[in-house]
Amino acid sequence: EKRIEMAALSDKGVSKADWNKETKEINVVFDETKTSVQKINEAVALVGHDTKTAKATDEAYNKLPDCCKYDRADLKAPEKAVKHEHK
């Protein structure tokens, strides 16, 4: 949870990030003049977590603690609308 939130917050345009473990969704508040949904997805992928639009490298994924690893082949869940708030 914290790793995903901190990855999103590492993007200078993000002011709030809240990961929900049950729904596996993140709610992010960001400034669209400083970042984008894609850049936030890429920041999360950099720390080893695949997103709908950005895949983590195998190297980044393999650095995750065993308790945080998941079956990467299972990432075929139905797409949900991206929700975001504007600042």
MOJO-V945479 format. One record per residue. N is the residue number from 1. OMEGA is omega in radians with two decimals (none if undefined). Layout:
BEGIN
{{N & OMEGA} {N & OMEGA}}
END
This chain:
BEGIN
{{1 & -3.10} {2 & -3.13} {3 & -3.14} {4 & 3.13} {5 & -3.12} {6 & 3.09} {7 & 3.12} {8 & -3.12} {9 & 3.13} {10 & 3.06} {11 & -3.00} {12 & 3.11} {13 & -3.08} {14 & 3.13} {15 & 3.13} {16 & 3.09} {17 & -3.12} {18 & -3.13} {19 & 3.10} {20 & -3.08} {21 & -3.10} {22 & -3.09} {23 & -3.08} {24 & 3.09} {25 & 3.10} {26 & 3.03} {27 & -3.04} {28 & 3.00} {29 & -3.09} {30 & 3.12} {31 & -3.10} {32 & 3.09} {33 & -3.11} {34 & -3.09} {35 & 3.13} {36 & 3.09} {37 & -3.13} {38 & 3.13} {39 & 3.10} {40 & 3.07} {41 & 3.14} {42 & 3.10} {43 & 3.11} {44 & 3.11} {45 & 3.13} {46 & -3.13} {47 & 2.99} {48 & -3.10} {49 & 3.08} {50 & 3.02} {51 & 3.14} {52 & -3.05} {53 & 3.14} {54 & -3.13} {55 & 3.08} {56 & 3.04} {57 & 3.08} {58 & 3.13} {59 & 3.14} {60 & 3.13} {61 & -3.11} {62 & 3.10} {63 & 3.12} {64 & 3.02} {65 & -3.10} {66 & -3.12} {67 & -3.09} {68 & 3.14} {69 & -3.07} {70 & 3.10} {71 & -3.07} {72 & 3.10} {73 & -3.12} {74 & -3.05} {75 & 3.13} {76 & 3.12} {77 & 3.09} {78 & -3.14} {79 & 3.07} {80 & 3.09} {81 & 3.09} {82 & 3.11} {83 & 3.04} {84 & 3.13} {85 & 3.09} {86 & -3.12} {87 & none}}
END
